[in-house]
Amino acid sequence: MIIWLLTHSEELKKKTGTGKLVEEIMGSDCKVITWSRVDPSQDIVNLSPDNSLLIYPNNNVDSAPSNTKLLNIENIIVIDGTWQQARKMYNQSPYLKKFTHYEIKDIKSVYSKRRNQKTTGLCTAEVAIHLLNEYNHPLAPILQSRFTEFNQ
């Protein structure tokens, strides 16, 4: 499994961003792509929708994969930015709409470094921790520990 962080350029400047933790812990299994409206990353554009998933809310409940299907996914795209930036990035990136959307539900964020505008919104590290736990990935507890330390 590769986690692709499609990151807003402003997010890269913030000390409170948790995408850096994901990249630090996951190493080569995490690809950080700086989002561009006018020059989309060909690495993401060229990902197959058959084995890729976008972590983003979806109004179409029928297209949400089960956890079994989630385990068969090779590429997971996470939009890394504030909720306002993520919405803008999604709306201005038509190529993202080809991917099956997966929404993480029923988990409350414990992230305390920024005020969260969505009650169900998770930070990037929390999303990665959830996904790694779903895969029983050995880096899940390491990222969880690093996030807990960072979040204090």
C-alpha positions in Angstrom: 0.0 0.0 0.0 1.2 3.5 -0.9 -0.3 6.6 0.7 -0.2 9.5 -1.7 -0.5 12.9 0.2 -1.8 15.4 -2.3 -0.6 18.4 -0.3 -1.6 22.1 -0.5 1.5 24.2 -0.8 0.6 26.2 2.3 0.4 23.0 4.4 4.1 22.4 3.7 5.0 25.7 5.5 3.1 24.9 8.7 4.7 23.4 11.8 1.3 21.9 12.8 0.9 19.8 9.7 0.8 16.1 10.3 1.5 15.0 6.8 5.2 15.3 7.6 4.8 12.7 10.4 3.2 10.2 7.9 6.0 10.7 5.5 8.7 10.4 8.2 7.3 7.1 9.5 6.2 5.5 6.2 9.3 6.5 4.2 9.0 5.3 0.6 5.5 4.0 1.2 4.3 7.6 1.4 4.5 9.9 -1.6 4.1 13.7 -1.0 2.8 15.5 -4.1 2.4 19.3 -4.0 -1.0 20.1 -5.5 -1.3 22.4 -8.5 -4.5 23.5 -10.1 -2.8 24.2 -13.5 -0.2 21.4 -13.5 -1.6 18.3 -12.0 0.8 15.6 -10.9 1.0 12.9 -13.6 1.8 10.4 -10.9 -1.6 10.8 -9.5 -3.4 11.3 -12.8 -2.0 8.1 -14.1 -3.0 6.0 -11.1 -5.5 3.3 -12.0 -9.0 3.7 -10.5 -9.1 -0.1 -10.2 -6.6 -0.2 -7.4 -6.7 3.4 -6.0 -8.9 5.1 -3.5 -9.5 8.7 -2.6 -10.1 9.5 1.1 -12.8 12.1 0.7 -16.4 12.5 1.7 -18.9 11.1 -0.8 -22.6 11.8 -1.1 -23.1 8.5 -3.1 -23.2 5.9 -0.3 -23.5 3.1 -2.9 -20.0 3.6 -4.2 -18.2 3.4 -0.8 -16.1 0.3 -0.6 -16.4 -2.2 2.2 -13.4 -2.8 4.5 -12.7 -6.0 2.4 -12.3 -4.0 -0.7 -10.2 -1.4 1.1 -7.7 -4.1 1.9 -7.2 -4.8 -1.8 -6.3 -1.2 -2.7 -2.7 -0.5 -3.6 -2.9 3.4 -3.7 -4.6 5.6 -1.3 -4.9 9.3 -2.0 -5.3 11.7 0.9 -5.9 15.4 0.4 -3.6 17.1 2.8 -4.7 20.6 3.8 -7.3 22.4 5.8 -10.9 21.5 5.1 -11.3 24.7 3.0 -8.2 23.9 1.0 -9.2 20.3 0.6 -12.6 21.2 -0.8 -11.0 23.7 -3.2 -8.4 21.1 -4.3 -11.0 18.5 -4.9 -13.3 20.9 -6.8 -10.5 22.1 -9.0 -9.1 18.7 -9.8 -11.5 16.8 -12.1 -9.1 13.8 -12.3 -9.8 13.0 -8.6 -13.4 12.3 -9.4 -12.5 9.0 -11.2 -11.4 7.4 -8.0 -13.7 5.6 -5.6 -14.2 7.7 -2.6 -13.9 6.4 0.9 -15.1 8.3 3.9 -13.8 7.5 7.4 -16.8 7.7 9.7 -17.6 7.4 13.4 -14.1 8.5 14.5 -13.6 11.8 16.4 -10.4 13.7 16.0 -8.1 14.2 19.0 -5.8 16.6 17.1 -5.3 19.7 19.2 -2.8 21.8 17.3 -5.4 23.4 15.1 -9.1 24.2 15.5 -11.0 21.7 13.4 -13.9 23.1 11.4 -15.6 19.8 10.8 -16.8 17.8 13.8 -16.0 14.5 12.0 -12.8 15.8 10.4 -9.6 14.0 11.0 -6.1 15.3 10.5 -3.8 13.7 7.9 -1.9 11.6 10.5 -5.2 10.3 12.0 -6.4 9.3 8.5 -3.1 7.4 7.9 -3.3 5.7 11.3 -6.8 4.5 10.6 -5.8 3.1 7.2 -2.7 1.4 8.6 -4.8 -0.1 11.3 -7.2 -1.4 8.7 -4.3 -3.1 6.9 -2.8 -4.4 10.2 0.3 -2.6 9.0 3.3 -2.8 11.4 3.9 1.0 11.2 0.4 1.8 12.7 1.5 1.7 16.3 4.7 3.6 15.5 2.8 6.4 13.7 0.2 6.4 16.5 2.9 6.9 19.1 4.7 9.6 17.1 1.3 11.4 16.5 0.5 11.3 20.3 3.9 12.8 21.1 3.5 15.5 18.4 0.0 16.3 19.6 0.9 17.2 23.2 
